[in-house]
Amino acid sequence: MSTAQYFLKRIFVSIIVFFGVSIVIFCLARLIPGDPARIALGPFATKEMVEQLRETLHLNESIFIQYKIFIQQLFQGDLGLSTYTKRPVLTDVITYFPATFELVLMSGTLMILIGMPLGILSGKFKNTFIDHFARIISLLGVVTPSFLWAIILMLLFAFWMPILPVSERMNEMLDPPKLVTGLLLIDSLLEGNFVVFKDAFLHLILPGLAIAMPAIGNVARLTRTNLSDIYEKQYIEFAKSYSFSEYKIATRYALKPASIPTVTIIGLDFAFMLGNAFLVETVFVWPGIAKYGVEVILAKDLNGIIATALIITTFFLIINMLVDFFVLLLNPRITITD
């Protein structure tokens, strides 16, 4: 099987997974107690008003007919109407997703910039003070959930040492940049507004770090383990016998093979970050799709729930395929069968 055939097969399987998840979420959303129409209109709405909304949302139809209508609308780019925001769900997704995507990109960057160097130092200086310190940080990162890190970081850097902002995407006293991508950092750079860029960047640090901490621990631990194993290989001993510099041995002969399993974990952790952002966004009042997901679940907004779940599913499937591609680039000797 060629590489192109493999990825075409992966795309086909991903489409099947996507529709499988849509069926499961579609059914589970309707098992949540309460009438979506009654919840949307409130306790003072008349029965006629509730019945009219149920007809609009096709809630009186069987679940099979409802799913058929949903799929037909999905192929037309219509995710339905949100009973929570009273807007098309697609408009909500376009509004809220860029904030979460920017936050996840920040978390992924911190995961790589902190996790890999921490693991490299730990593996290079095995069984030293540096190694023990790095392992403690890694363990704390793994065992502590993201929402607890959010509270800890908020206490440390917003209340005890008030040096970083703790809510929203930017200072409300500043004028937001012209909307192009929805990502404040990029839009502010395109506009040449470095004041907004700096403010938006500072707002990203705490929530980004809170989401990244468990992933930082995973990446550091795996990098340390792989690097320690690589340094025990014979070809590393040969490289040392030829008086190669430590930097050359580490970068050319040790780090690349040690990073292949790490890349897989980085990709998986990056995909999971979108799902792990729910409570962190709530703590930091971050106006993203994860916080929106919590709100539509509480309001039993069926269309909003399904849209949020499908976005996370799509993101996860795309990241998985990209990880496979990068692993093949890092080590061409790995075959498609492997």
N, C-alpha and C positions, 0 to 999 in steps of 0.2 A: 504494500500500500504506500503510495506516495504521500508527501507532506500535504499537498493540495487536497487529495482524497480524504486524508485524515481529518483535516479541518472542516471540509464539507460535511463529513460524517458528524463531527462535533456540533456543527451548526444545526444539523437535522435533529440530533438528540436534544440539543438545547431548546429547540422549538417545541418538541414533545414535552420536555420538563416544564416549559413555560405554561403550556395549556393544562398540564396536569396540576400545577400549582394553582392556576386560575380556578379550576374546578373545586379543589379542596378549599381554597379561601372563600370562594363564592358560597359554598355550602356552610362553612363554619360561621361566616358573617351572619347568616340567617338563623343560626342557633343561639345568638346572643339574645338574652331575654329582653322583651320590650317591643313595642310597635314603632318602627322607624318614623312613620308618619305622625303618630301621636307625640313622640319625643321631639320631632322637628317643629311642630305647630304649638306645642305647649299644652298645659292642662285645661286652658280656657277655650280651646278650639272646639267648634261644634262637630258633631258626628259627620255632618255633610262635608265640612272642610277636610276632615281626616280622610273620608272616603274618596274625595276628589284627588287628594295627593296620592293615595294608594293606587288609584287608577293611573295617575301620571307616571308613577314609578313602577307600574306593572306588578305591584305586590299581590294583586288578587289572582294573578296567573300562577300556574304550576311552576315549580322550581326549574323544570326542564325548559319551559317556554321563556322564563326569565333569563336563563343562561344563554339561550339562543339569541334573544334580543340583545343581550350584553355583548356577545361575540360579533354580531352584525354591526353594532355601533362601534365596537373596538376597531374593526377593519376600516371604518369610516373616520377614524381618528377622534371619536366621540366617547369619552369616559363617563358620560352621564352628568346629571346635575347633583351638586352637593347639597344635602339638606342642612348641613351645618353652616356653610358660608353663603348659601343661596346663589352660588356661582357655578359655572361649568367646572367639573373636576380638572379638566385639562388646564384651565386658567389657574387653578390653585397649584397644580404641579409646576407650571412654568414660573409661578411666583415664588414658591417655597423651595423647590429642588436646588436651585443654584446656591442658596445659602448653606445647605447641608453638604453639597458637593465640594464647595470651597473649604468647609470645615474638615471634611474627610481628606481632602488633598493636603491640608496643613498637618493633620494627624499622621498621614502616611509619610510625609516628609520628615516629621520629627521621629517617627519610628525608625526610618533608615539612618538619619543623621545621628541619633543617639544609640539605638539598639545595636547596629553593626559595629561601630567603634568600641562600644562597651564590651561586646563579645570578642572582638579582636584583641583588645587589651587583656581580657580575662584569659583567652586561650594562649596568648603569647607569654604572659607572665603567670603561668599555671602554678597554683599552690603558693602564691605570694599574697601580700596585703592587698595589692591591686585586684587580684583574682577574687579574694574573699569579699572585698567591698563590692565589686561588680556583681557577684553572685547574690549578695544580700539585696541589692537594688533590683536585680532581675526577679528574685523570688517575691519581693514586695509588690512588684508590678503585676506579676501573674496572679497572686492570690487576692489582690484587692480589686473589687469591681470598679468600673469606670465612674459610676455615679458617686461612689465614696471618694475617689480621687478628685472629683469635681468639687466636693465640699471641702476637702483638705486644702486644695490649691486656692480655693476662694478665701478660706480663713487665713492662709499664709500670705498671699500676695495681694489681697484686696482689703483685708481688715487689719491684720497685725502689721503688715508692711504694704500700705496702699500705693502700689506702684503700677498695677495693671487693672484695666476695666473688667467688669464682671457680668455685664448684660448687654444684649442687643449686638448688632453687627458693627455699629459705629456711633459716635457721639451725635445725639439728636440735634445738637446746636450747629452741626455742620451740614452743608447742602450735599446731598448724595450726587455722585457723578451721573452723567447721562447713561441710561440703560442700554447696554450693547449685548453683553454676555450674561449679565446677572451676577457675575463674580466681581465683588467690589474692588479687589486688588487689581484685576485686569482692567476694569472700566476706568478706575482712577488713573492708572498709568496711561491708558489711551487718551485720556483727557489732559494728562500732564498735571494732575492735581496730587502733588506729593503729600500734602497735609492730610487729605482723606486716606491716601495709601498707608501712611504711617499709623493713623488712628485705626483703620480697619485691620491692619496687621497686628497691632497690640490687642485688639478685641479677639483675635483668633487664637492667641497664645494659650490662655488658660483652658478654654474648652477643647482646643486641639490636643493639648498635652494630656488632659484627663482621658480622652478617648484613646490616645496613643499608648498610655502607660502599660496596660496588659500586653499589648503587641510588642512594646519595647522589651519587656521581660522575655517574651517568647523568642524574639529574634536574637537577643543577646545570649540566651542559654543555648540555642541551637548553633549559633555561630561559634561559641566557645567550644562546644562538643566536637563539631566538625573540624575546626582548626586544630584542636588538640590531637585528633586522629591523624590529620594530614601531616603534622610535624613529626609523627612517629613513622612515617613512610620512608622507605630506603632512598627514594630519589631526593628527598630533602637532605638526608645525610650526605649524599653525593654532592649536592649543591654547596653544602657547608664545607666539604672537603676541598672544593675548588675555590674557596675563599670568596664566594659571592657575598655581597653585602646583605645585611639582615633585611633591608628595605626591598632589595631585588628578590630575595627568597620569598618574602611575605607577599609582595604584590604580584609577582609573575608565576610563582610555583605553588604557593599555598592558598592564597585567598580565592582564586578563581574556582578551583575544584571544591573548596569548602563552601562557596557561596551558592552552589546549585541547589542543595536542599533548602537553604535559607530563602532563596528567591521564591520557592513554592510557598513557604510559610508567610513570607511578606505579602504575596498575592492573596492568600486566603484571609490573612488578618486584615488586609486593606478592604476586601469585600465585606467582611464581618463588621467593619467599622460603621457602615451605613446603618446596620441593624442595631448596633450598640449605642447609637447616638440618641436614642429616645429619651432616656432619663437625663443625660448630660445636657441636651438642648432644653429640657424643662428647667433644670437647675439654673442655667445661664440665660434663660428667657431668649433662646436663640430662635429666630423665626424661620425654621427650616422644615423640611418635609417630615422629619422624625417627630418633632413636636406636633406638627399637623396630624400625624398618624395617631398620636395619643389622644388628641382632641376629637378626632372623628370616631375613634373607638368608643370613647365615653359618650358621644352623642349618637352612637349607632348609625352613623352615616355610611350606609352600605357601599355606595360608589366610592367614597373617599377611602374606606378600609381596603377595598379590592385594589384600587389604584396604587396605594402606598405599598401594599404587599408585592404587587407586580413590578413596581419600580425597583424594589430591593432584589427581587428574583432576577430581573434583567441585568442589574448591576453585577450581581454575583456570577451569573453565567458568562458575561463578557470578560470579567477579570480572570476567571478560570481559563478561558481560551487564551488570553494574553500571557498568562503565566506559562502555559505549555509552549507557546511560541518563543518566549524569552529563554526558557530552559534549553530548547533546541539550539538557539543561537549561542548560548554559553558553552554547550558541549555538543558539537556536531556528531560525535561518536554515538550519542544516544539515538537509538532507532525509534521509529514510530511504535514498533511492538513493545519496546521497553517502556 
